[in-house]
Amino acid sequence: MAQAVKPGRTMADLEDAVLRRVLVVTVKPGSPEGPGLPVYLEQLCGELMSEDKPTLLSRELLERVLMDRLGTFSVGMEAPFLYLVNCYRRASEESRKAQNMRDKAQLAMVQDALQQVKDLALSYSVLMLVHPSMFPQPHEVGLGPNSLLLASLLADGSSNSGFYATSSGLEPLPPGFFEGLLKRFEDEPDGFRSTFEHLFKDLQGTVWKLSPLGPFQRCVRTLVMLVSYPKLAKVLVEHPMWNPKGNHIHGRVLEVSSILGPFFHISVIPDHPVFGNGEPNVRQQCFSDSSSRRAGDLNSSYATIKTVMHQLYDGLHEVLMKLLRNSETKEAVLQYLADVIQKNGNRSQLQSNPLAVASSGMFVSLSAVMLKLCAPFLDASLSKKDKLDARYVLQGGRLDFSGLTAILATSEELARWVDGRNHSRTEGFRQVQQLREQEELRRLQAEEASTSMQIDSLQSYPLKSMASASSDNVKFNFICECFLMTARVLNLGLIKTFSDFKSLAQEQSRRKEELATLKNMRGDGAPAQIEQDIAQLEAHIEQLSQDRLCYNSQLMNDVDLMQEALAYYRLMVVWLTGLVGGFRMPLPAVCPMEFASMPEHFVEDAMELLLFASRIPRALDGVNLDEFMSFIVMFMGSPLYIKNPYLRAKMVEVLNAWMPKNHGYSPTLSSSMASLFEGHQLALQYLVPNLLQLYVDIEFTGAHTQFYDKFNIRHNIAELLEYLWSVPSHHNSWKQIAMKEEKGSYLKFLNLLINDSIFLLDESLKKIPELKEMEVQLSEEQWSRRPAQERQERERHYHQQEHVVRYDMMLANEDVKMILYTSAEITAPFLLPEMVERIAAMLNYFLLQLVGPQRKALKVKDPEKYEFRPRELLAQIVNIYVNLDRGDPQGLFARAISSDGRSYKNELFTGAAGVLRQYGGLPMQMLDEFEALGAKARAQAQEMMDAEALLGDIPDEFLDPIQVHYYLPRPFSFFAF
């Protein structure tokens, strides 16, 4: 505490005492020297004595004192810049203590001296930052003035990570010092820029070395503080490394070299080894020995990582918000974000060069921050949706959407349409353009009448807004730009990382299968290096397991991030639907080009997110799914709006994931899902018809894998239809569409359903005897003595065939089940002349396989592992026979059964009934009806034989000579119709 003048001491003595404590120097000769004692300024003391001045510190001597003190640096002394900072700190403390002085004259003298110290400390600090060589500096790295300024800023506060504490030994800058420093820099504009450009660059370098378990929070907090000052924010966005330019700049360069890149790089999602994920190593600290980690340890690591990642997201969001609110820095921020997006466009590819594109970690963090920027306009009422403008996508601006696949329009259609929008200036031109477009539309409709090309909607809808659609000087509001930038970021970031996670899980599964195969090869005759191969594979699986846990920690266990993304895509589907007139059916006959030209990934990403969220506990809790359901119902069965059949099939996957039954949802969410299916008005009216339509449409996808893809897609449709059959409203809708489209789309649906059932069952039943033979070979004693290579190949083939049969049988069971429950109430379409013989022949063929002479070939050791349940399948087929017979008062079905010359045998009916009577599976009354149907078929067969006998032989002159020599029995048509 500053003391009053004691008896015998003067004001000069008081001034000397105060300055000696603050400056930690003395000019009194004979002063003791040593650690913690004031530094004796011998040269200044001599000068004062030669000038006949008292050897006391005073305000008049302050500059000479500081020059002498700063110029006499030696090893062990406080670094010059740090000395100035601490002088300022001590002066502030002395000033606070001096407030208790009673003598006003003394108080004024002391306060004036202390203020001069503070002013000089700031001035010399600026000089030292601008001209570090002005005074002797320590040789140790990190003790230069610029490094110490950054270190002092980073020391402000403490880390909340729980992993690191402040280790620099520095105290935070004293209050007012940094603000005073900035004010002093007003006289040094060039020095100001160079100093803080250097500081930003050093801050970037510090962050690059850190993982989420490191003290990155201090760096983020420091950056937030710096950009709070408009002048520093301007220096940042004008920094040469804010947004590096040049032909050599690609996505990875922006991540590594830009000022903000290393901040976004902080992540636990594994990056390429060349770049790594910083220190300390998250994988080693949290997920090493993954197979032996306790669930509690993993959950604790997950919670920690989620906490620190959200600290990062919040901090970076605050940085961007401060820059975006500053009119002088806003454009630079938006351009930086646009360049990051554009330079990383290749990230969406299946195979992208990890050395040329930014890491998934950067883009997941950027996704999280962009979602926070969007949060204010993602309110429940979506009140800002009218601020979104499709022209931002169509005309090209800060972002280029032209290379992206559109929902419906081809690139040629889009270019032609946008060109028309941009050049229509007068009413006369619009009329000419309209005539040209209508002529083009008629030409396309004539050439492509049977395809979805009918959607080339160059009609009046877009022309109405042409005058206002010119791209000249169009300014888009921040909400629009932020929203559509976020769509691109999510596509390249969060959604792409979901895909990477899926691929990682699949690779891990494959490697585990390889490991099991290698372990089975141990023993006599095994290759010498097999143990080494096993060890290498186990190490690789451990690495994959750790990688998977890293993805889990940052993505799958972050329900908050998932729900923020769901809120975003809720607005996306509402906005897209607004482009076609809103949530109402039926859709307009011609798809508006505004909708048709939007990037396909806008829709696909929404579906991907819904799929992942549906598999994560609590991710859908409290989420409003009504708009998503409406969107799916509207577009799932509309190839004239969404041309990609796989995208429409993904919508079915989403609905399949939402089914209340068999998904283990919480009771609350399960009830909510049930209401979604059973109380949603659009779904009640259009869901079943659109599912049946998609079942038909998916026959031809245009891909080279379409033959196999259709079975996957139809399996999902079949599972969903089975659930909807149990819901009375959907049940009635199904029956109505079957009646209305009995000879139209519903007949096509049944035909394809039967085709699939025939193919899948036939393929499965043919392969089961082959599997049986391989089972016998693998169980023989001499099998273990065969060469290891041969065993490996045969076992791999066996497991592949097992998988094929299991998969085919699973799909076939679903198809047969659908025929079973629909035939109980909807029999008329099955009995149409176009269909009745096909369904009868199919049932006869499988009855022959299951109870005919070759049935013993289908007996395998464990049929359940192939999804093959012969008694259950037989019961279902018999049930279908009875269902169709019950709805056939005219006997058309019995006649079709008996006319099947390929598989029909009377004894099959009695044989099947006997098996089911013995083992159960159907009520006795149904079995009686089945046997009665067999009797009717036998009577019909006898009647036809009698009619042929009456006709006698056909005269030779009526025979075709080709058929006489080459007649073959009618083959069973798998793909008729």
N, C-alpha and C positions, 0 to 999 in steps of 0.2 A: 504493500500500500504506500502511495506517495506520502511522505512525511512532511510535517511543518518544519520551519527553520528552528533548530534548537538554539539555546543560548550560546552565543559565541560563533554561530554559523550565519553566513550571509545567504542571500537569494542565489548568488552565484554557486555557492556550495550545494544548495538544493538542486539547482539545474544540473550541476555536474553529477550528483548522485543518481538523479532520475535517468539521465542519458547513459550513464555507465551501466545501469541495470538493463536498459533497453538495447543498447548497442553492444554490450558485453566487451567493452574496450576501456582502456585508461591511458592517460597521458602523464600520469604522475611518475616521476623517476623513482626507481627502487621498488616498484610494485611487484608483488610475488607473481610468478608465472607457473602454470600447470593446468592440467585438465580441469575444466569447470570454472576456472578463474578468468577474469577479463584479460583480453589480449593487450599486451603493452605495446603501444604504437610509438616506438622509440624515435623514429624519424620525425614524426609530427611533434613529439615532445621537444626535440632539439630545435625545431623551427620556432616553436613558441618561446623557448628560452632565449633564442637569438633575437626575437622580436620584442623581448621584455614584456611578454604577456604571461598571465598566470597559467599554470599547467592544469587547467580545468576544462572540462567539456562544456560547450555552449552552443546555442543555436547558430551563432555566426560561424562556427567551425564544422558544422554538420557535413557539408560536402567534402571538406578536406579529410574529415574522419573516415567517411565512407570510402573515399578514393584510396586512402592509406590502408584501411582494413581490407578492402577487396584486392588491393595490389600486393598484399603480403601473404597470399595463400601458401600453405605448406602442408605436407602429408599429415593427416590426422585432424586437420582443421575441417570445419563444416564447409560443404560446397558453397561457393559464392551465392548462387541463386537461392539455395536453401537458407543461407544466412539472411538474405534480404526478406524472405518470406517470414522468417522467425522474428526478425526485427519488427516487422509490421504487426505480427501477432503480439509480441511483448508490449509494443506501444499501445495496442488496443486494450490489453489487460491493464496497463498502468493508467490509461485514460479512465477506465471504468472505476478503478480504485480511487483515483483522484477526486471523484465526485464528493467524497466525504470531507475534503479539506474545507476549513471554515474561512480561511483568509482568501478573499476573492482575488486579490492581486496575485497571490501565490498560485491559486487555481488557474488564473488566466495565463500566467507564465508557463506553467507545466503543460497545460492543454495545447498552447501554441507550439511548444517544443515537440510534443508528441505528434501533433498533426504534421509538422515539418518532417519528422522522421518517416511517417507513413507516406507522405508525398514523395520524398526522395527514394524510399524503398521501391515504390511503384515505378518511378522514373528510371532508376538504375536497373530494375527488373526488365523493363521494356528494352533498354539499351543492351542488356546482356542477352535477351532472346533474339534481338535483331543482329547483334554483333557479338557472338559468343567469344571471340578471340580478344575482346577488349581487355579482359581480365584473365589472370591465370586460372585454369580449370583443372579439376581432377582428371587423371588419365583413365580411371575406371569407367567401363561402359555403363551407361545409365545414370551418370552423375552430371551430365551436361545440363544446361538450363532448360532446353526443350524437353528432354527426357524427364527431368524433375517436375516440370509443370504438369505433364501428363500423369506422372505417378501420383502427384498430389491430388489431381482431379479424380483419379481412380480410387484414392484412399478415402474419398468422401462417402461416409456411410459404411455399411458392412454387408457382406454377401449373405443372402438368405438360402443358399443352396444346401448348407449343412455339410458340405464336403471340404470347403476351403475357408480359412479366415484371412484377414488382411495380413500379408507377409512382407510388405515393403518396408515396414518400420516408420513410414511417413505419417504425419498427421494431415488431416484435410486442410485445404487452404483456409486461412482465417476469414471470417465474415467480412465482406466488402472488398477483399483483395482482388478477386477476379473481375468484379465490376469496375474497380478502379483501374485495373490493368487495361481493360478494354477502352476506358475513357482516355488513358494516356496514349493509347495506340492511335488516337485520332490524328496525332501529329506525325505519325509514321505509317501512312497508308500502305506503302509497298512492304514495309516490314511486317505490318499487321497481316497482310495476305500470305506472305511467305511463312511466317511463324505458324499460322493456324493451318495452312495447307500441310506443313510438316507434321503438325500435331494430329490432324485427321489421318494422315498416312500411317503414323506410328500406332494410332489407335486401331486401325484396320489390321496392321501386322500383329498386334497383341491378340486380337480376337481370333485370327486364323488358327492360332495354336490351341484353342480351347475346345473341349467337348462340352456336352450339356452338364457334365459333372464338375466342370471347371468354373472359376469365378467370372463367368461372362456377364453376370448381372451388373458388375461395376462398369464394364465397358458400355453396356446398353444405357445404363443410367447416366453415364458421362455424355454419351451421344445425345440423349434426350435434353440434358442441361445445355449443351453447346448449341443445339439448333433452336433452343428457346430464345436465343439472341438473334434478331433478324439479320444483323451484319454477318454473324458467323454462319447462319444458314445459307446466306448468299455465297460466302466463300466456299462452303461445302459443295453446292450444286455447280459452282464454276470451277471446281477443282479438276485438273486434267484427268484424274482417275475417278471422278464421279461417274462418268459414263464413257469409258474409253472408246475412241473412234478409230476406224481404219479397216482396210480390207482383210486384215489378219484376225480381226476380232470375231470370235464365235462365242457360243454360249458359255463354255467353260472359262474362257478368258474373263468374261463379265463376272462370273462367280468369284474367281481368284483375285482379279485385279481391281474391280470397282470397289469403292469405299464401303458400300453396303453389302456387297457379295459375301464376304466372310461372316457377317452377322447372320445372314439367311442360311449360310452353310452349316451352322451349328445344328446338329441332329444326331440321333442314334441310328437312323436308317443307314445301313452299310453303304459306303462309297467305294470307288475304285481304290485299290491299295496305294496307287501313286499319290493320292490326296489324303486318304484316311479321314478319320472323324475327330481328330484332336485328342488332347490329353486332359484328364486321365482316360484310359481306355474303358469305355462303357461295357464292351463285350466281356473283358476280363473281370471287371469289378462286379458286374451284375449277373452275367449269364454264363460264366465258365462252368465246365462240368454240368451242362444243362440237364442231363439225364438224372443226375442225383440231387438237383436243387429241390428244396422243399417248396410246396405251394405258397407257404407264408412268406418265404424269402422272395419269391418271384412277385407276389402281390405288393410287397413292400417296395421292390425296385420299380414296379409299374407305377405306383403312386408317386414315388420321388420323381421319376422321369416326366410324368404328366405335369407335376407341379412346376418343375423348372422349365419345361417347354412352354407352358402357358405364361410364365414370367417373360420368356423371350418374345412370344407372340404379342403380349401386351406392350412390352417396351418398344418393339419395332412398329407396332400400330401407332403408338404415341409419337414416335419420330416422324412417320409419314404424315400423320395428321397435322403436326406443327408445320411441316414443310408445305403441305397442301393448303393450309389456311393463309399462308404468306403469298401474296400475289406475285412477289418477285421470284419465288422458288417453285410455284405450283407447276408451271409448264415443264420445267426440268425434271420434276418427279414423274409426271405422267409420261414424258418421253423416255425416261430411264426404264420405267415399267414396260412400256411398249417395246423397247429394244430388247429387254430380257426375254420377252415373249417371242418376238420375231426371231431372235438369234437362236432360240431353243426349239423352234418348230419341229425339228427332227426327233425330239423326245417322244413324240406320239407314235413313232415307227416301232415295229416289233423288235428290230435290231438297229440300235443307234450307237454311234461311237461314243463311249463314255468319256473319252479324252476331249471330245469336241462339244459336248452338251453339258449343261449344269447338272448337278447331282439331284437325285430324288429328294434328298434332305432339304436342299435349298427350295425346291418347288413345293414341298409339303409346307414348309414354314411360310413361304410366300402365299400359298393357298389359305392358310389360317389367317394371315394378316389381311389379305384381300377380303375375306369373309367378314372380318371385323369392320373393314371400311364400308362394307355393304350393309352392316347390321341396322343402321338407322332407318333404312327404307325396306327392311324385311319384316315390318310389323304385321300383326295378325290380319289386318284389313287390307294389306298390300296397297296402301293409299298412294304410293308413288309410281304405280305401274304405268301410268300415262306419261311419265317422263321418259320412258324407254322408246327409242326410235330405231326402226329397222334400217333406216338409211345409213346408220353408222356401219352396218355390215355390208350393205350393198355398194356404196360408192367408194369405199376404201379411203382411209385417212391415216390416223396414227397407227392403226393396225391394218394389216392386209389379210382379208379373209378369202381372197380369190382362189387360193390353192386348195381350199377345203371342200370335201364332198358335201353337196347340198342335200337337203332332205328329199327333194324330188327333182328339181330342175337340173338339166345337164349344164355343163360349162358354156356350151354354145348358146343355149336358150337364155341363160343368165346374162351373158355378155351382150346379146342382142337386145334384151329387155332393158338392161341398165343403160345401154347406149341411147335407147329411145327416151328414157327418163331424163338423161342429162342434156339432150339436144332439142327437146321439144320446147319451143319458145312462143309460138303463136297458135292460135286456134286452128288456122288453116293447116299448119304442119301436123297438128294433132289429128286432124281428120284424115290426112293422107296416111299418117302412121297407122291409124286405126284400120283403114282399109287394107293396108299391107299386112297387118297382123292377122286380120280375119282371114285373108287369103292364105296365109301361111298355116293357120290353124286348120282350115278345111283340107289343105294338102296333106298335113300330117295325119289328120283323122282318117283320110282315105287310105293312106299307106300303112298306118299302124293301128287299124281299128281293133285288132285283137290284143293289143298290148296296152300297157299303162302309159304309152306316149300320148294318150288323149289328154294328158294334164298340161300340155304346153299352152298354158292359159294366158296367151297374149291377147287379152280381151279388155273389156271396158273397166274392169276392177282397178288394175294399176293405172290406166290412163286417166282416171278421175283425179288422181293426185299428182300427175306429171308436172303440172305448172309449179307446184310447191316442192317438187322433188329434185330440183336442180342442185347439183353439188357445189355450185359457186358460193364460196365463202360461208358454207353452212357451219354454224357453231353448235356443238353438242354440249348439253349440260353435264355436270360432273356425275350425276346419278347414272345417266345413260353410259357414259364412258367407263365409269368404274364397274358397272354391272357387266358390260360386255368384255372388258379386260379380265374380269374375274372368271368369266366363262372359259376363256382361253387358258388362264392360269390353272384352273381346276382340271381341265382336260389334260394339260401337260404335267400337272403335279399330283393332286390327290387321287384322281381317277386312274392315271397311269401307274401310280404306286400301288393301288389296289391290284391292278393287273400283274405287276411285278411280284407282288406277294403271292398271288395265285400260282404263278409260274414257279416260284420258289418252293411252295408246298408240294407241287406236282413233282418237281425234281427230287425233293427229299423222299417222297414216296417211292419213286423209281429206284433211287439209290438203296433204299432199305430192301427192296425186292432183289436187287443185285447182290447185296450182302448176304441175304438168306440163301441165294443160289450158290454163292461161293462157299458158304459154310457147309452146305450139303455136299460139296465136292471133296471135303476133307476125307482122308483115309488113303487106303492103298491105291496107287496109280495117280494120285493127285499131283499136279505140277509142283515143282520145287518152290516156286515163288508165291504159292497160294497164301501162305501166312502173311507175307509182306503185302500182298494185294488186299487182304482182309484188313490189315492194320491201316493201310492208306485209305481204304474206303470208310472205315469207322471214323478216322480223323476228319474226312470230308463231310460225313453225316453230322458229326459234332459241330462243325463249322456252320453247316446249313441250319442246324437246330438253333445255334446262337443267333444267326441272322434272322431266323423266324421270330425268335423272342424279341429281338430289337424292333422288328416291324410291329409285333403285337403291342409293345410298350408305347410306341408313339402313335399308332393308328387305331388298332382294334380295341384298345382299352380307353380310348379317348372319346367317350360318349358325347361330351360337350362339342367337340369339333365335328362329330358326325351330325349332330342335330343342327349346328349352324349351317352346315352344307345342305341339309334337308330343307331348311328354311329358304336358302337361296334357290334351290331347284323348284321349290313350290312356286316362287315368283316366276321362274323361267317357264314352267308349263302353263301358268295362267297367262303370261304375256304371249307365248306362242299360240295358245288357243284363241286369244283375242285377235290374232291376225286372220283367223278364219271366221270370225263372228261371235266367238264366245262358246261357252259350254252348252251346246244344244245339238240335237240330232233331228233329222239326218243332216249330214254335212252338205255344203253347197256342191252342186254337180261338177263344178270346175274349181280346182284348187287355186287359191289366190297366189300370185307369184311371190308376194312378200313372205308367205309361209314356205312355199316351195323352195325358195332360194336361201333359207337359213341353213347354217352348217348342221349337218346330220349329228355331229357329236353333241349339240345342245340337248337333243333328245336321248341319245345313247348314254351320255354321262349321267343323266338323271336316273335312267333305268339301272345302270351299274351301281350307283350309290344306293338306290333302294334295295338292290339285291344284297349288297354287303351289310347295310344297316339291318336288314331282316335277319341276318345270321349272328348279330351281336346283341347280347343281353342288354336290355333297357334302352337300346338305341332308338326304338320307336315309341317309347313311353311318352305320352303326351303330345305326340306329333300328329298334326291334322293331315290325314291322307285322302280326304275327300276329293281334292282337286287332282291328285295323282290318279285316283281311280277313274275319275271322269275322263282324264286325258287318255288313259290306257283303253278304256271302253270305246272312245271315239275313234282312235286311230289304229287300234290293233287289227281290225279287219278291213282297213282302207288302203289298198295298194295304190289308189289314185291320189293319195296324200303322202304316204310314206312308202317309197319304192323298195327299200331294203327289207326283204322278208326276214332276215335274221334279226333286224332291229324290232320288227313286230313280234317275232318269236321271243325276244328278250322280255317283252312286256308280259307274255304268258309266264315266263319264269318268275317275274315279280309277283304276279297274282298267285302262282303256285306256292311261293315262299310265304305269302300272307294267309294261306288257308288255315283256319283255326285248328283243324284237327291234326293231330300227330306232329305238332311243331313245338310243343313244350313251352308255349307262351305263359306268362303269368295270367292268373284268372282275369285280371282287369283288362290286360291287353287282348287276351283271347276273346273276351266279350266284345271289345271294341272292333276286333277283326270280323267277328261274326256279324256285327251291325253293318260293317262296311260292305259285306257281300249281300246281306239280307235286307238292308234298308236303304241302299243307295239307288235313287230313282233311275238314273241312266243305266246302271248295271242291271237292274231288274228287267229293264225293257230290251237292252241291246247286248248284254254280255254273252249269253248263250248263242244267239245268231252269229255274232262276230267270231266267236271261238270256232263254230262249225265252218264258217267261211274261211278262216285262217287254216283250218285243217285241210281244206281243199286247196287253197292257194299255195301251200307249202310244198306241193308235189314237185314244183319246178322252182328252184331258187336261183338258178343261173350259175351256181358255183360247181366246180368239178367234183365236189364232195356231196352234191345234193342228194344222191341216192341214200346215203347213210345219215346225213343231217336230218332228213325229214322224219326218220324214226325217233330221234331224240326229241325233236320239237313236238311231234304228235304224242309222244309219251307224256310230256308235260301237259299238253292240252287234255289228254285222256284223264289224267289224275284230277285236273281241275273240273272237268265235266262230271266226273263221278261224284265229287263233293256237291256240285250244283244240283245234280239229280236229286240229292237228299233235301234240298231246300224247296219247299212247296212253290214259291213264286217262280223260281228258275225252272222247276220241273214243268210247270204249266207253260212257260215260255217255250221250252223245248218242244212240247207236244204241239203247240200252235205252229211253230216253224216247220215241224215235220209234216203237218197237215197242209200248210200253205205251199210249201216247196216240195211236195211229195215227188213230183216228177222233174224237179229242177235241181237246186243246189243240194237239197237233202239227199236226193238219190245219188248225186256225185259223192257226197260224204260217205254214204253207206258203201258205195262201190270201193272207195279207197280204203275204208276200214276193213273190208273183207280182203282186199288185195294184201294189205299189211299183215293181217292175221295169217293168211295162207303162207306168205313168204317166210315170216318169222317162225311160225310153228314148224313148217316143213324143214327149214334150215336147221333148226334146233334138233328136231327128231332124227335128222340124218346124221348129225355130228355126235349124238350121244353114243351110238355103237362104236364109233371111232375112239371116243374117250374111254369107253369100257375096255377096249383092246389095249390102249396105252396104260390104263390102270393095272392090268394084268402084267404087262411087261415091267413096269416099275416095281412091282411087288415080288418079282422073281429073284431068286437068290443070286443068279449069275449077273444080274443087272449091276451090282456094285463092283463087279470085276471088269466091266467094260471101260474103255478109255474115258478119262475125265471129260475130254472135249466133247465126245459123243454124248455122254450123259447130260452135260450142260445144254447142248443144243436140243436134245430130245425133251428134256424137262422144260426148257423155255417154250418150245412148241406146245407142249402139253398145257402149260399154264396159260398160254395165249388162247388156245382152243377152249379151255375152261372159261376164260373171261368172255369169249365170244358167245358161247352157249348160254352162259348165265345171263348175259345182257339181252340176247335175243329172246330167251324164255321170259325174262322180266317184262319186256315190251309186249310179247305175245299174250301173256297172261292179262295185261291191262286191256288189250284189244278184245280178247274173248269176253272179259268181264263186261266191257261196254256193250257188246252185242247181247250179252245175257240180260242186263237190266233194262236196256231199251226195248228189247224184243218182248218183254213182259207186258208193255203197254202200247208200244208203237209197232204194230205188225204189218200194217198195210203196205209200207214201202218195200218191205222184204218180199211181199207176195206179188209185186208187180212182175209182168212178163219179162222185163229186162233183168230182174234180180233173182227171182225165185229159184231158177235152175242153178245159179251160181252159189247161193247160200246152201242149197241142198247138197250140191256136189262137194262143197267145202266140209260140211258136217260129216258127210259119208266118208270122205277121205280120212279125216282124223279119227273117226270112229274105227275105221279099219286099222289105223296105226296103233290105236290104244288097246283094242281087244281082238285084233286079227291074229293070224298065224305068226307074224313077226314081232309080236309084243314082247317076247322074252328078250329080244335084243336091246330093249330099252331099260332093262334092269341094271342099275349101277349101284356101287357101294353106298354112296351118299347123294341121292338125287336132290336133296334139299339145297345143297351148295350150288346147284345149277338152277335154282328156282323152279325145279321140275317136280311137280306134285301130280303124278298121273291120275290118282283117284279123284282128286279135286277137279282136275281138268276134265276128266270123263264126266263127272257130275254136272259140270257147267255145260258141256256140250249136250248132254241129255236134256238138261233144263231148257236150253235154247230150242231143241227139237219140240219140246212140249209147248213152250211159249208160242212158237209159230203155228203149231197145230191148233192151239186154242183159238187163235184169231183167224182161222181159215175154214169157214163153214162150207166153202165150195170144193175143198179137197185138192186145191192147186199144189200145196206143199207136198202132200203124199204122192201125188202124181210125179212131181219133180224129183222126189227121192228115188222112186222106182225107175225113172227114165235115165238115171245116171249109170251108164254102162261101164264106168271105170272103177268105181269103188263100192257100189251098192251090193250088199249081200244080206239076205233076210236073217241069217243066223247071227249077224252082228248085233241086231236089236235084242234078241233073247240073251246073247252073251253079255252085253253091256248091262242089261237089267239084272242078270244073275250076279255079276260082280258087285253091283251097288246094293243089291239085297243082302249080300254076304257081309260087305264091309261098311254099309251105311253111307250116308252122305246126302240122301234125298228122301222125302216122305214117300211112304208106300203108295199113296194115291197118285203121285207123279210118276212113279215107276209103272203103275198100272196103265196110266195114260200113254206112256212111252211105248209100252208093249202093244197097246191098242193101235198106236200110230204105225208101228211095224207091221201089224196085221193089215192095216189099210194100204200100206205101201205094197205089201205082198199081193193083195188083191188087185191093186192097180197094175202090178207087173204081170200078173196072170192074165188080166184083161187085155193088156197090150200084146202079149204072146198069142192069145187066141185070135186077136184081130189080124195079126201078121199071118197066122196060119190060114185064115180064111182068104186072104189076098193071094196066097201062093207065091211062086217064084216070079220075079220080074222078067218079062220077055227080053231076050238078048238085044233086040233092036233099040230098047230104051236105056241100055247101059252105056256109060261113057267108057271107051276102051282104056283111057288113062286111069280112071278110078278102079277099073277091074284089076289092073296090074299093080297099082301103087296105093291102094286104099290102106289107110292106117286108122286105128281108133282115134276118136277126137281127143286131142290133148287137153289137159286141164289148164285153163287160161288164168295165169297169175295176174296179168295186167290188162284184162279186157276192159271194155267200155271206152 
